[in-house]
Amino acid sequence: MAIVKSKLLKQLSINYPNFLKKDLEKFVDIILNEIKKALKRGDRVELRGFGVFSSSIQKARISRNPKTGEKVNTPEKKTIHFKMSKDLFKKLNNNEE
């Protein structure tokens, strides 16, 4: 099951009842937008205890349509790479909370 933004906001409002929901939503939007901007600039985003997001450029290449076998030009594009932190790895593999 994936966590969606609405579930994240709901959990934040439960954990922090003193904040208004609209303020929590602005807070989450600001964080996500800053991560997007940094990745678009080519910067590295490190969230301690969670992981590192980085973007890299995938070179243009000639690929193949597997259904028809036809050669297709694939343009250069940016991709996102995520590497989890050691803490998150331990929590996932040792069932820690």
One Martini backbone bead per residue (centre of mass of N, CA, C, O) as a GRO file, in nm:
protein
   97
    1MET     BB    1   0.096   0.037   0.024
    2ALA     BB    2   0.052   0.361  -0.039
    3ILE     BB    3   0.145   0.685   0.025
    4VAL     BB    4  -0.038   0.971   0.052
    5LYS     BB    5  -0.081   1.297   0.105
    6SER     BB    6  -0.346   1.274   0.271
    7LYS     BB    7  -0.233   1.069   0.480
    8LEU     BB    8  -0.004   1.243   0.578
    9LEU     BB    9  -0.180   1.481   0.677
   10LYS     BB   10  -0.347   1.318   0.877
   11GLN     BB   11  -0.108   1.225   1.056
   12LEU     BB   12  -0.006   1.510   1.125
   13SER     BB   13  -0.274   1.606   1.263
   14ILE     BB   14  -0.257   1.394   1.488
   15ASN     BB   15   0.037   1.463   1.596
   16TYR     BB   16  -0.048   1.792   1.535
   17PRO     BB   17  -0.315   1.957   1.673
   18ASN     BB   18  -0.210   2.271   1.680
   19PHE     BB   19  -0.229   2.255   1.382
   20LEU     BB   20  -0.334   2.346   1.092
   21LYS     BB   21  -0.413   2.194   0.802
   22LYS     BB   22  -0.324   2.423   0.607
   23ASP     BB   23  -0.035   2.445   0.725
   24LEU     BB   24   0.054   2.154   0.672
   25GLU     BB   25   0.012   2.168   0.365
   26LYS     BB   26   0.215   2.394   0.313
   27PHE     BB   27   0.459   2.248   0.430
   28VAL     BB   28   0.458   2.007   0.235
   29ASP     BB   29   0.470   2.170  -0.027
   30ILE     BB   30   0.738   2.309   0.025
   31ILE     BB   31   0.914   2.060   0.047
   32LEU     BB   32   0.847   1.930  -0.230
   33ASN     BB   33   0.928   2.179  -0.404
   34GLU     BB   34   1.226   2.192  -0.311
   35ILE     BB   35   1.303   1.915  -0.413
   36LYS     BB   36   1.233   1.964  -0.709
   37LYS     BB   37   1.420   2.208  -0.758
   38ALA     BB   38   1.686   2.071  -0.685
   39LEU     BB   39   1.669   1.842  -0.899
   40LYS     BB   40   1.648   2.032  -1.145
   41ARG     BB   41   1.937   2.164  -1.082
   42GLY     BB   42   2.119   1.899  -0.970
   43ASP     BB   43   2.085   1.847  -0.687
   44ARG     BB   44   2.123   1.727  -0.361
   45VAL     BB   45   1.907   1.531  -0.139
   46GLU     BB   46   1.920   1.527   0.221
   47LEU     BB   47   1.765   1.295   0.455
   48ARG     BB   48   1.808   1.231   0.756
   49GLY     BB   49   1.724   0.889   0.807
   50PHE     BB   50   1.632   0.828   0.493
   51GLY     BB   51   1.790   0.991   0.237
   52VAL     BB   52   1.891   1.017  -0.117
   53PHE     BB   53   1.856   1.256  -0.371
   54SER     BB   54   1.921   1.225  -0.728
   55SER     BB   55   2.035   1.350  -1.037
   56SER     BB   56   2.044   1.232  -1.379
   57ILE     BB   57   2.177   1.177  -1.701
   58GLN     BB   58   2.032   1.041  -1.983
   59LYS     BB   59   2.127   0.942  -2.265
   60ALA     BB   60   2.103   0.939  -2.581
   61ARG     BB   61   1.923   0.689  -2.781
   62ILE     BB   62   1.884   0.375  -2.938
   63SER     BB   63   1.591   0.206  -2.945
   64ARG     BB   64   1.336  -0.054  -2.891
   65ASN     BB   65   1.050  -0.196  -3.000
   66PRO     BB   66   0.933  -0.494  -2.877
   67LYS     BB   67   0.686  -0.545  -3.069
   68THR     BB   68   0.830  -0.451  -3.364
   69GLY     BB   69   1.158  -0.367  -3.367
   70GLU     BB   70   1.172  -0.074  -3.382
   71LYS     BB   71   1.351   0.205  -3.411
   72VAL     BB   72   1.420   0.448  -3.144
   73ASN     BB   73   1.438   0.769  -3.039
   74THR     BB   74   1.601   0.869  -2.736
   75PRO     BB   75   1.613   1.116  -2.538
   76GLU     BB   76   1.735   1.317  -2.323
   77LYS     BB   77   1.729   1.259  -1.956
   78LYS     BB   78   1.604   1.280  -1.638
   79THR     BB   79   1.688   1.115  -1.331
   80ILE     BB   80   1.603   0.942  -1.032
   81HIS     BB   81   1.786   0.885  -0.730
   82PHE     BB   82   1.770   0.643  -0.453
   83LYS     BB   83   1.918   0.641  -0.119
   84MET     BB   84   1.919   0.480   0.159
   85SER     BB   85   1.961   0.473   0.476
   86LYS     BB   86   2.082   0.291   0.732
   87ASP     BB   87   1.842   0.330   0.921
   88LEU     BB   88   1.621   0.240   0.722
   89PHE     BB   89   1.738  -0.036   0.660
   90LYS     BB   90   1.719  -0.145   0.950
   91LYS     BB   91   1.411  -0.105   0.986
   92LEU     BB   92   1.325  -0.288   0.745
   93ASN     BB   93   1.505  -0.556   0.839
   94ASN     BB   94   1.427  -0.545   1.177
   95ASN     BB   95   1.142  -0.430   1.254
   96GLU     BB   96   1.153  -0.143   1.337
   97GLU     BB   97   1.011   0.172   1.478
   0.00000   0.00000   0.00000
